[in-house]
């Protein structure tokens, strides 16, 4: 039977895919009708998000496969790889859109239907924020849903920029500055590109940290360190050399204690291991725990 968190993850990803499809279709039609580059950018961004959501669904399914002889530690690594692929793809779209906006600016700008653009911005900003919150609430421990939520947050920011820019264009038109109005749309694309840039950069950075077995975020490290400290207070082992890393839903914890010769035996080591394992069981991750007691400091390094 699939875990409840796994079911929630898949359901949320399917919802995201369905909403993204609807938004992308609306964006393309609306963008062509309003002659708006920034709305078309939003549509392309959303279409790309659809394909990446499909990748996330596949990654979620593959990562749930049990360990095998070929992959004895499982396939959790596909999760950060999928997140990294999302980041790279989004970065490419942003770079292309920014270059195209520069081209339009140099060509003298472009006329747009500002009122239609404002309506689109308001509609998609509200919808993107709602989906973002849904992704966050569905399963806070899922890296895939976190990446999906970041994408929808970026979409909300983009829509907000579209709305503000459209209102600015209407204001310029009302003030009789139609010439300046022509530059609003490409400038909006450049502003949106700058605002969206931290999202894919952050996704790529997080992927690199996990793939390179870096130390996880403080919110993950703190409960692990607290659990080990409680075991020290209860059973009396010395301060350990503690190593922690995260890969997808898998949390690797290694605690090596350098103990005095002749004081601890295997039964004592087992007690320490069980005590740590019991405290880490409440974490929303698949914990792979390794506890070692040694009298040789070199073996603990």
Helices and strands as residue ranges (DSSP letters): H 4-34, H 37-63, H 77-106, H 114-138, H 143-174, H 178-181, H 184-211, H 218-235, E 240-247, E 250-258, H 266-280, E 286-294, H 297-300
